[in-house]
Structure formats: C-alpha cells, structure tokens
C-alpha cells in the first residue's frame, strides 16, 4: 500500500512539473481592423504605427488577412528597397500566419512592388520569451483587442490542486501523508 502511494506521489509530481508555465503566447492580426492592404496616402505609416504599439515575444505569431494581395517575408534589404520579393516565399492565401520563433527583426512586404513602395510593409522586433504574470511581477498593460492570450496557471497552483486531489480522492492515505 505504501509503495502504491509513493508511485502516486511521484506521478503527481511529474504531472505538476510538466505543467510548469513556459510563457504566454499571443496572436496578433497585422493592421488590426485594416488588415493587410495598401494604406491610403494619408496613412502610409499604418504598419509602422501598428507594430510600435506591441511588444512581440518569441512564441507569438502574426496573422496577415488580405484579399487580392500577397505577403513576402524578406530580409532588411528587401524591406527597405521593396525589390527583394523573389528571394522570399510569396503567400497569396489571404490568411497567412507566421510564428515568431526567435529574437531579432522580422521583415514583411507586399509582393506588389508598388504597394510596398507606398507603405505596405512591416518590420517588427521580437524580444525574448515573455515570463508568465506569476513570475514577471506586476501585470503589464492590457493586450490589444485582437490579441489572443493563453492563461497558464502557476506551478504553485498546480501543485496545490494535485495535493487537494490526493487528499480528496484517497482519504485512506491520510495517515501516510503526515
């Protein structure tokens, strides 16, 4: 009986350890309500302004929603010169998702040279992985309405829940736990 209790406790600890939070990830719709399209003349910095309001972290993703257009992931030169689209993969599906899987800068342009030249391009900087609120201290400002946030319970909450389940489900083991 004691060995099965020991096995149960070991399994419980393993399950709790597996659930240690790795950080929250968010998905952002590029351009919010505007989506991915040619900005009008009065709003050529649409995507620069949009990106400046968000702190991107490793594990986040961005979604390009568009019609009759395309998106190309390019290097820095392709971003500034709008002429490097042949070096990257062009996506035309209207709903393109990119996972931000490493730190650094990411560059995207429209596959249409004229659209890129008129401001349909995006540069974002990705920071290291975001710490969960339980480890990061005070909570940050609210996320934009288009962000989807995953809430992951802290390790302490998971361990407390597991301990409660042991006591609630197995009252016979009570004397062995003290």
C-alpha positions as a Markdown table, in Angstrom:
| # | Residue | x | y | z |
|---|---|---|---|---|
| 1 | Unk | 0.0 | 0.0 | 0.0 |
| 2 | Unk | 2.9 | 2.4 | 0.8 |
| 3 | Unk | 4.6 | 1.7 | -2.5 |
| 4 | Unk | 1.5 | 2.5 | -4.5 |
| 5 | Unk | 1.2 | 5.7 | -2.5 |
| 6 | Unk | 4.8 | 6.5 | -3.4 |
| 7 | Unk | 4.1 | 5.8 | -7.1 |
| 8 | Unk | 1.1 | 8.0 | -7.0 |
| 9 | Unk | 3.0 | 10.9 | -5.4 |
| 10 | Unk | 5.8 | 10.5 | -8.0 |
| 11 | Unk | 3.3 | 10.5 | -10.9 |
| 12 | Unk | 1.7 | 13.6 | -9.3 |
| 13 | Unk | 5.0 | 15.5 | -9.1 |
| 14 | Unk | 5.8 | 14.5 | -12.7 |
| 15 | Unk | 2.5 | 15.8 | -14.0 |
| 16 | Unk | 2.8 | 19.0 | -12.0 |
| 17 | Unk | 6.4 | 19.6 | -13.3 |
| 18 | Unk | 5.3 | 19.0 | -16.9 |
| 19 | Unk | 2.8 | 21.8 | -16.5 |
| 20 | Unk | 5.4 | 24.4 | -15.5 |
| 21 | Unk | 4.4 | 27.5 | -17.5 |
| 22 | Unk | 6.6 | 28.2 | -20.4 |
| 23 | Unk | 5.2 | 31.7 | -21.0 |
| 24 | Unk | 2.2 | 33.2 | -22.7 |
| 25 | Unk | 1.9 | 33.4 | -26.4 |
| 26 | Unk | -0.2 | 35.9 | -28.3 |
| 27 | Unk | -1.5 | 36.0 | -31.9 |
| 28 | Unk | -1.8 | 39.4 | -33.5 |
| 29 | Unk | -3.8 | 40.4 | -36.6 |
| 30 | Unk | -1.5 | 42.7 | -38.7 |
| 31 | Unk | -3.1 | 46.1 | -39.0 |
| 32 | Unk | -6.0 | 45.2 | -36.7 |
| 33 | Unk | -9.2 | 46.0 | -38.4 |
| 34 | Unk | -7.5 | 47.3 | -41.5 |
| 35 | Unk | -5.8 | 44.0 | -42.2 |
| 36 | Unk | -3.0 | 43.7 | -44.8 |
| 37 | Unk | -3.8 | 46.1 | -47.6 |
| 38 | Unk | -2.4 | 49.1 | -49.4 |
| 39 | Unk | -2.5 | 52.0 | -46.9 |
| 40 | Unk | -4.1 | 55.2 | -48.2 |
| 41 | Unk | -1.9 | 58.2 | -48.9 |
| 42 | Unk | -2.7 | 59.9 | -45.5 |
| 43 | Unk | -1.8 | 56.7 | -43.6 |
| 44 | Unk | 1.4 | 55.4 | -45.2 |
| 45 | Unk | 2.9 | 54.6 | -41.8 |
| 46 | Unk | 0.0 | 52.4 | -40.8 |
| 47 | Unk | 2.0 | 49.2 | -40.2 |
| 48 | Unk | 4.9 | 51.1 | -38.5 |
| 49 | Unk | 2.5 | 52.7 | -36.1 |
| 50 | Unk | 0.6 | 49.4 | -35.6 |
| 51 | Unk | 3.9 | 47.5 | -34.7 |
| 52 | Unk | 5.1 | 50.2 | -32.4 |
| 53 | Unk | 2.2 | 49.6 | -30.0 |
| 54 | Unk | 3.0 | 46.0 | -29.4 |
| 55 | Unk | 5.9 | 44.2 | -27.8 |
| 56 | Unk | 6.4 | 40.9 | -29.6 |
| 57 | Unk | 7.9 | 37.9 | -27.9 |
| 58 | Unk | 9.3 | 34.6 | -29.0 |
| 59 | Unk | 6.4 | 32.2 | -29.4 |
| 60 | Unk | 3.9 | 34.9 | -30.5 |
| 61 | Unk | 2.5 | 34.8 | -34.0 |
| 62 | Unk | 1.2 | 37.3 | -36.5 |
| 63 | Unk | -1.6 | 36.8 | -39.0 |
| 64 | Unk | -1.9 | 38.6 | -42.3 |
| 65 | Unk | -5.5 | 38.8 | -43.5 |
| 66 | Unk | -5.9 | 40.2 | -47.1 |
| 67 | Unk | -7.7 | 39.9 | -50.4 |
| 68 | Unk | -6.2 | 40.2 | -53.9 |
| 69 | Unk | -2.7 | 40.7 | -52.5 |
| 70 | Unk | 0.2 | 38.8 | -51.1 |
| 71 | Unk | 2.8 | 38.9 | -48.3 |
| 72 | Unk | 6.5 | 38.0 | -48.5 |
| 73 | Unk | 9.0 | 37.5 | -45.7 |
| 74 | Unk | 12.1 | 39.3 | -46.7 |
| 75 | Unk | 15.5 | 40.4 | -45.3 |
| 76 | Unk | 16.3 | 44.0 | -44.2 |
| 77 | Unk | 17.4 | 45.0 | -47.7 |
| 78 | Unk | 14.1 | 43.7 | -49.2 |
| 79 | Unk | 12.2 | 45.7 | -46.7 |
| 80 | Unk | 13.9 | 49.0 | -47.4 |
| 81 | Unk | 14.2 | 48.6 | -51.2 |
| 82 | Unk | 11.0 | 46.7 | -52.0 |
| 83 | Unk | 12.8 | 44.7 | -54.7 |
| 84 | Unk | 13.8 | 41.5 | -53.0 |
| 85 | Unk | 10.5 | 39.7 | -53.2 |
| 86 | Unk | 11.9 | 37.0 | -55.4 |
| 87 | Unk | 14.2 | 35.9 | -52.6 |
| 88 | Unk | 11.4 | 35.0 | -50.2 |
| 89 | Unk | 8.3 | 32.8 | -50.4 |
| 90 | Unk | 5.3 | 34.7 | -51.6 |
| 91 | Unk | 2.0 | 33.8 | -49.8 |
| 92 | Unk | -1.3 | 34.5 | -51.5 |
| 93 | Unk | -3.8 | 32.5 | -49.5 |
| 94 | Unk | -5.4 | 35.6 | -47.8 |
| 95 | Unk | -4.8 | 34.2 | -44.3 |
| 96 | Unk | -1.0 | 33.8 | -43.7 |
| 97 | Unk | 0.3 | 33.1 | -40.2 |
| 98 | Unk | 4.0 | 33.5 | -39.2 |
| 99 | Unk | 5.3 | 32.1 | -35.9 |
| 100 | Unk | 7.9 | 34.4 | -34.3 |
| 101 | Unk | 10.3 | 31.7 | -33.2 |
| 102 | Unk | 13.5 | 33.6 | -32.5 |
| 103 | Unk | 14.6 | 37.1 | -31.3 |
| 104 | Unk | 15.5 | 39.8 | -33.7 |
| 105 | Unk | 13.9 | 41.7 | -36.5 |
| 106 | Unk | 11.4 | 40.3 | -39.0 |
| 107 | Unk | 10.6 | 42.0 | -42.3 |
| 108 | Unk | 7.5 | 41.6 | -44.5 |
| 109 | Unk | 6.4 | 43.3 | -47.7 |
| 110 | Unk | 3.5 | 43.1 | -50.1 |
| 111 | Unk | 4.5 | 41.1 | -53.2 |
| 112 | Unk | 3.3 | 44.0 | -55.3 |
| 113 | Unk | 6.3 | 46.4 | -55.7 |
| 114 | Unk | 4.1 | 49.5 | -55.9 |
| 115 | Unk | 2.2 | 48.5 | -52.7 |
| 116 | Unk | 5.4 | 48.0 | -50.8 |
| 117 | Unk | 6.8 | 51.3 | -52.0 |
| 118 | Unk | 3.6 | 53.1 | -50.8 |
| 119 | Unk | 3.9 | 51.7 | -47.3 |
| 120 | Unk | 2.5 | 48.1 | -47.3 |
| 121 | Unk | 5.5 | 46.7 | -45.4 |
| 122 | Unk | 6.1 | 45.7 | -41.9 |
| 123 | Unk | 9.2 | 45.5 | -39.7 |
| 124 | Unk | 8.9 | 44.1 | -36.2 |
| 125 | Unk | 11.4 | 43.3 | -33.4 |
| 126 | Unk | 10.9 | 40.2 | -31.4 |
| 127 | Unk | 12.1 | 40.1 | -27.8 |
| 128 | Unk | 12.9 | 37.0 | -25.7 |
| 129 | Unk | 10.2 | 34.8 | -24.3 |
| 130 | Unk | 7.7 | 36.6 | -22.1 |
| 131 | Unk | 7.5 | 35.5 | -18.5 |
| 132 | Unk | 4.1 | 34.4 | -17.1 |
| 133 | Unk | 2.5 | 37.0 | -14.8 |
| 134 | Unk | 3.2 | 35.0 | -11.7 |
| 135 | Unk | 6.9 | 35.2 | -12.4 |
| 136 | Unk | 7.2 | 38.6 | -14.0 |
| 137 | Unk | 5.9 | 40.8 | -11.2 |
| 138 | Unk | 3.2 | 43.5 | -11.8 |
| 139 | Unk | 0.9 | 42.8 | -14.7 |
| 140 | Unk | 1.6 | 44.6 | -17.9 |
| 141 | Unk | -0.9 | 46.9 | -19.7 |
| 142 | Unk | -3.8 | 45.2 | -21.4 |
| 143 | Unk | -3.2 | 43.5 | -24.7 |
| 144 | Unk | -4.8 | 44.9 | -27.9 |
| 145 | Unk | -8.3 | 43.6 | -28.6 |
| 146 | Unk | -7.0 | 41.5 | -31.4 |
| 147 | Unk | -4.6 | 39.6 | -29.3 |
| 148 | Unk | -5.4 | 36.1 | -28.0 |
| 149 | Unk | -3.7 | 35.4 | -24.7 |
| 150 | Unk | -3.3 | 32.0 | -23.2 |
| 151 | Unk | -3.5 | 31.9 | -19.4 |
| 152 | Unk | -1.3 | 29.3 | -17.8 |
| 153 | Unk | -1.7 | 28.6 | -14.1 |
| 154 | Unk | 1.4 | 28.9 | -11.9 |
| 155 | Unk | 3.4 | 25.9 | -10.7 |
| 156 | Unk | 2.2 | 26.5 | -7.1 |
| 157 | Unk | -1.4 | 26.5 | -8.1 |
| 158 | Unk | -0.9 | 23.2 | -10.0 |
| 159 | Unk | 0.9 | 21.6 | -7.0 |
| 160 | Unk | -1.8 | 22.7 | -4.6 |
| 161 | Unk | -4.5 | 21.3 | -6.9 |
| 162 | Unk | -2.7 | 18.0 | -7.1 |
| 163 | Unk | -2.3 | 17.8 | -3.3 |
| 164 | Unk | -6.0 | 18.6 | -2.9 |
| 165 | Unk | -6.9 | 15.8 | -5.4 |
| 166 | Unk | -4.8 | 13.3 | -3.4 |
| 167 | Unk | -6.4 | 14.2 | -0.1 |
| 168 | Unk | -9.9 | 14.4 | -1.6 |
| 169 | Unk | -9.7 | 11.2 | -3.7 |
| 170 | Unk | -7.7 | 9.0 | -1.3 |
| 171 | Unk | -8.8 | 9.5 | 2.3 |
| 172 | Unk | -7.3 | 6.1 | 3.2 |
| 173 | Unk | -3.8 | 7.5 | 2.6 |
| 174 | Unk | -4.2 | 10.4 | 5.0 |
| 175 | Unk | -2.2 | 8.7 | 7.8 |
| 176 | Unk | 0.7 | 8.1 | 5.4 |
| 177 | Unk | 1.0 | 11.7 | 4.3 |
| 178 | Unk | 1.8 | 13.1 | 7.7 |
